[in-house]
Amino acid sequence: MKISFFEKYLTIFVLICMAIGIIVGTYLPVVPSFLNQFEIAAVNIPIGILIWIMIYPMMLKIDFTSIKNVGKKPKGLFLTWVVNWLIKPFTMFGIAYLFFYVIFNNLIPMNLQQDYLAGAVLLGAAPCTAMVFVWSSLTRGNPAYTLVQVATNDLIILILFVPIVGLLLGISGVVVPWMTLFLSVFLFVVIPLVSASLTRYLVIKQKGLDFYNQKFISKFSFVTITGLLLTLILIFSLQAELIINNPLHILYISIPLILQTFLIFFIAYLSAKKMKLPHDVAAPAGMIGASNFFELAVAVAVSLFPLNPGVALATIVGVLVEVPIMLILVKIANKSKHWFSKEMEVSYDH
């Protein structure tokens, strides 16, 4: 799997969407104002629909039958789970708190410090899903093992995302609307996950696995791209005033997110080396921890904090910096492949 043109230049597309959104929000404020009227339980319906369009195709790529092999070679999975759920959310909180409340204390207003910290927490508690297949491929990762890592992570999200987010937001003094948090996970994880799994089962049953992997899934790539771009334009239009008044805040937010990305990658990658895991498992483990399920983070930010645009802005900055940083980490992983023993091999039977 090669990185697509859109994925490679995602940062540029995000910047273009930012510009379009700011122009719309500034000169055509009636558009975001009109769309903002459609809400159910604080969930913006237009944004919710666009996020479904993004997430559903990603869930189509997950084969949960791969989990039956979970006990064969568990060390790499244990590493992924520990890094993603016992380390990453808390290091993200710590680094973001240090920058927003201490280092940038005099540069960011207090209310936005809290918003940006909340956005960082949402990113830190949502490990990557579909994009990991791209990063894994670029590092020649074991595709079967990566599939199991991603599938188990998606199931863990259902259990741990809400309590971890609730705990860290509570520590930071943010009032957590628990029902909205549960509703967000149900809307943006459970529903697309179940729908995609059912679709996968029915299509494979009727047309076969080769048709599903080679033809069916590819039909949705443009849908995902469209959903992401329209979502970003809409969110940026709602945040036009905040961005215009605080242009340097994009930089302030990006610094702790970038540091966190490198930190988590090396924690997972070097731990894998210490555990004598093969490179084709170590590299994807590092990539899963380093990257984020930013679609979920954006969706939950908009749902939980419709009146706090800074929260969603922080999650979107995560989208902005992710691809160039992940491509750097891919190069690091490929150039350090000699660190790992060639004799170690991991194979999974489908």
C-alpha positions in Angstrom: 0.0 0.0 0.0 1.5 3.3 -1.1 0.6 6.7 0.4 -2.0 8.4 -1.8 -1.6 11.9 -3.3 -4.2 13.2 -0.8 -2.6 11.5 2.2 0.9 12.7 1.3 -0.2 16.3 1.0 -2.9 16.3 3.7 -1.2 19.2 5.6 -1.5 21.4 2.5 -5.2 20.4 2.0 -5.8 21.3 5.7 -4.2 24.7 5.2 -6.4 25.3 2.1 -9.5 24.2 4.1 -8.5 26.6 6.9 -8.3 29.5 4.5 -11.6 28.7 2.9 -13.3 28.2 6.3 -12.0 31.5 7.6 -13.1 33.3 4.5 -16.6 31.8 4.7 -16.8 32.5 8.5 -15.7 36.1 8.0 -17.5 37.1 4.9 -20.4 34.7 4.8 -21.2 34.2 8.5 -24.8 33.3 7.7 -23.6 29.9 6.4 -22.0 28.5 9.6 -24.7 30.3 11.7 -27.4 28.4 9.7 -25.7 25.0 9.9 -25.0 25.5 13.6 -28.8 25.6 14.3 -29.2 21.8 13.6 -28.2 20.1 16.9 -29.3 17.1 18.9 -28.0 16.7 22.4 -25.3 19.3 21.6 -24.2 17.2 18.6 -24.0 19.3 15.4 -25.9 17.3 12.8 -24.2 18.5 9.7 -20.7 17.9 11.2 -21.9 14.6 12.5 -23.0 13.4 9.1 -19.7 14.5 7.6 -17.7 12.7 10.3 -19.8 9.5 9.6 -18.8 9.8 6.0 -15.1 9.9 7.1 -15.2 7.2 9.7 -17.4 4.6 8.1 -15.0 3.8 5.2 -12.1 3.6 7.6 -14.0 1.0 9.6 -14.6 -1.1 6.5 -10.9 -1.9 6.4 -11.0 -3.6 9.8 -11.3 -7.4 9.9 -12.3 -8.4 13.4 -12.0 -12.1 12.5 -8.2 -11.5 12.8 -8.6 -11.2 16.6 -9.0 -15.0 16.8 -5.2 -15.2 16.3 -4.6 -12.7 19.2 -3.0 -15.3 21.5 -0.4 -16.6 19.0 2.2 -13.8 19.3 1.0 -11.6 22.1 4.1 -9.5 23.0 3.6 -6.9 20.2 0.0 -6.5 21.1 0.7 -6.1 24.8 3.2 -3.4 23.9 0.7 -1.6 21.7 -2.0 -1.7 24.4 0.3 -0.5 27.2 1.7 2.4 25.1 -1.7 3.5 23.7 -3.8 3.3 26.9 -1.5 3.4 29.9 1.2 5.8 28.7 0.1 8.0 25.7 -3.0 9.7 27.2 -1.1 10.7 30.3 2.1 11.9 28.6 -0.1 14.0 26.2 -1.8 15.5 29.2 1.5 16.2 30.9 3.2 17.7 27.9 0.2 19.8 26.9 -0.3 21.1 30.5 3.4 22.0 30.7 3.2 24.1 27.5 -0.2 25.6 27.8 -0.2 26.4 31.5 3.5 27.0 32.1 5.7 27.8 29.1 3.0 29.6 27.1 1.1 30.9 30.2 1.6 34.6 29.3 0.8 34.0 25.6 -2.5 32.1 25.8 -5.6 33.4 27.7 -6.6 31.2 30.6 -9.9 30.0 29.0 -8.1 28.9 25.8 -5.4 27.2 27.9 -8.1 24.9 29.2 -9.7 24.5 25.7 -6.4 23.5 24.1 -5.5 21.1 26.9 -9.0 19.4 26.5 -8.4 19.1 22.7 -4.9 17.6 23.3 -6.5 15.1 25.8 -9.0 14.0 23.1 -6.2 13.4 20.7 -4.1 11.5 23.2 -6.9 9.1 24.1 -7.7 8.2 20.5 -5.0 6.0 18.9 -4.9 5.8 15.1 -6.9 3.3 13.1 -7.0 3.2 9.3 -4.0 5.5 8.5 -1.8 3.0 10.4 -2.2 0.6 7.4 -0.4 3.2 5.3 2.4 3.8 7.8 2.8 0.1 8.3 3.1 -0.5 4.6 5.7 2.3 4.2 7.8 0.6 6.8 7.2 -2.9 5.4 5.3 -3.8 8.5 3.6 -7.2 8.9 0.1 -6.5 7.5 -1.6 -9.4 9.3 -0.1 -8.3 12.7 -0.9 -4.7 12.0 -4.5 -5.7 11.3 -4.8 -7.4 14.7 -3.2 -4.4 16.5 -5.7 -2.0 14.9 -8.7 -4.3 15.4 -8.0 -4.8 19.1 -7.4 -1.0 19.5 -10.8 -0.2 18.0 -12.5 -2.6 20.6 -10.5 -1.1 23.4 -11.6 2.4 22.4 -15.2 1.3 23.1 -14.2 0.5 26.7 -11.5 3.0 27.8 -11.9 6.1 25.7 -14.7 7.6 27.8 -13.2 6.9 31.3 -9.7 8.1 30.3 -11.1 11.3 28.7 -13.4 11.9 31.7 -10.5 11.4 34.2 -8.0 13.7 32.4 -10.6 16.4 31.6 -11.7 16.3 35.3 -8.2 16.7 36.5 -7.7 19.7 34.3 -10.9 21.3 35.7 -13.1 20.9 32.6 -16.7 20.1 33.4 -17.4 16.8 31.6 -20.9 16.3 30.1 -20.8 12.5 30.5 -24.0 11.8 28.6 -22.7 13.7 25.6 -19.4 11.9 25.9 -21.1 8.5 25.9 -23.4 9.6 23.0 -20.4 10.8 21.0 -18.6 7.4 21.3 -21.9 5.7 20.4 -22.5 7.9 17.4 -18.9 8.1 16.1 -17.5 4.7 17.0 -20.2 2.1 17.8 -22.6 2.9 14.9 -19.9 3.1 12.1 -18.1 0.1 13.6 -21.2 -2.1 13.6 -22.4 -0.8 10.2 -19.0 -1.4 8.6 -18.7 -4.9 10.1 -22.2 -5.8 8.8 -21.3 -4.4 5.4 -18.1 -6.3 5.3 -19.8 -9.6 6.2 -22.6 -9.2 3.6 -20.4 -8.1 0.7 -17.8 -10.8 1.3 -20.6 -13.4 1.6 -22.0 -12.3 -1.7 -18.9 -11.3 -3.8 -15.9 -12.8 -2.0 -12.9 -11.4 -0.1 -10.9 -10.4 -3.2 -13.8 -8.3 -4.6 -14.2 -6.6 -1.2 -10.5 -5.7 -0.7 -9.7 -4.8 -4.3 -12.8 -3.1 -5.6 -15.4 -2.4 -2.9 -13.3 -0.5 -0.4 -11.5 1.6 -3.0 -14.9 3.0 -4.0 -15.0 4.9 -0.7 -11.7 6.6 -0.8 -13.1 9.7 -2.5 -16.0 9.7 -0.1 -13.6 9.8 2.9 -11.6 12.7 1.4 -14.7 14.7 0.6 -16.1 14.2 4.1 -12.8 15.3 5.8 -12.4 18.4 3.6 -16.0 19.6 4.1 -15.8 18.9 7.8 -12.6 21.0 8.1 -14.1 23.9 6.1 -17.2 23.9 8.3 -15.3 23.8 11.6 -12.8 26.4 10.5 -15.7 28.7 9.4 -17.1 28.3 12.9 -13.7 29.3 14.4 -12.8 32.1 12.0 -12.9 34.8 14.7 -10.7 32.7 17.1 -8.0 32.0 14.4 -7.9 35.6 13.1 -7.6 37.0 16.6 -5.0 34.4 17.7 -3.0 33.4 14.6 0.1 32.3 16.5 -2.0 29.8 18.6 -1.7 27.3 15.7 2.1 27.2 16.4 1.6 27.1 20.2 -0.7 24.1 19.9 1.5 22.3 17.4 4.7 22.3 19.5 3.5 20.0 22.3 1.7 17.8 19.8 4.8 17.3 17.8 6.9 16.5 20.9 4.3 14.1 22.1 4.3 12.3 18.7 8.1 11.8 18.7 8.1 10.7 22.4 5.5 8.1 22.0 7.0 6.7 18.8 10.4 6.2 20.5 8.9 4.7 23.7 7.0 2.1 21.6 9.8 1.5 19.0 12.7 1.2 21.5 10.6 -0.9 23.9 10.0 -3.2 20.9 13.7 -3.5 20.4 14.2 -4.2 24.0 11.6 -7.0 23.8 13.4 -8.4 20.8 10.4 -7.9 18.5 11.0 -8.0 14.7 11.1 -4.7 12.8 7.9 -5.5 10.9 6.0 -5.5 14.3 8.1 -2.8 16.1 7.6 -0.1 13.3 3.8 -0.4 13.2 3.6 -0.5 17.0 5.5 2.9 17.0 3.2 4.3 14.3 0.0 3.3 16.0 1.1 5.0 19.2 2.4 8.1 17.5 -0.5 8.8 15.2 -4.1 9.7 16.3 -7.7 8.8 15.4 -8.2 12.5 14.7 -11.6 12.0 13.1 -12.9 10.7 16.4 -11.1 13.5 18.4 -12.6 16.2 16.2 -16.1 14.6 16.4 -16.0 14.4 20.2 -14.6 17.9 20.5 -17.4 19.4 18.5 -20.0 17.4 20.4 -18.7 18.0 23.9 -17.7 21.6 23.6 -19.9 23.3 21.0 -19.4 26.7 22.7 -15.6 26.2 23.1 -14.1 26.4 19.6 -10.6 26.2 21.0 -11.1 22.5 21.8 -11.9 21.5 18.2 -9.1 23.8 17.0 -6.5 21.9 19.0 -7.7 18.6 17.5 -7.5 20.0 14.0 -4.0 21.2 14.6 -3.3 17.5 15.2 -4.5 16.8 11.7 -2.3 19.6 10.4 1.0 18.3 11.8 0.4 14.6 11.7 1.3 13.6 8.1 4.7 15.5 7.8 5.7 14.2 11.3 4.6 10.6 10.5 6.6 10.7 7.2 9.7 11.7 9.2 9.1 8.8 11.6 8.7 6.4 8.7 12.1 7.4 7.4 13.6 7.0 10.9 12.0 3.5 11.2 13.3 2.4 7.8 16.9 3.7 8.4 17.1 2.0 11.8 15.9 -1.4 10.6 19.3 -2.8 11.2 18.8 -2.4 14.9 16.5 -5.4 14.8 17.4 -9.0 14.4 16.5 -10.5 11.0 16.0 -13.8 12.6 12.9 -12.7 14.4 9.8 -13.3 12.4 6.1 -13.1 13.2 3.4 -14.6 11.1 -0.3 -14.7 11.5 -2.7 -16.9 9.7 -5.9 -15.3 8.6 
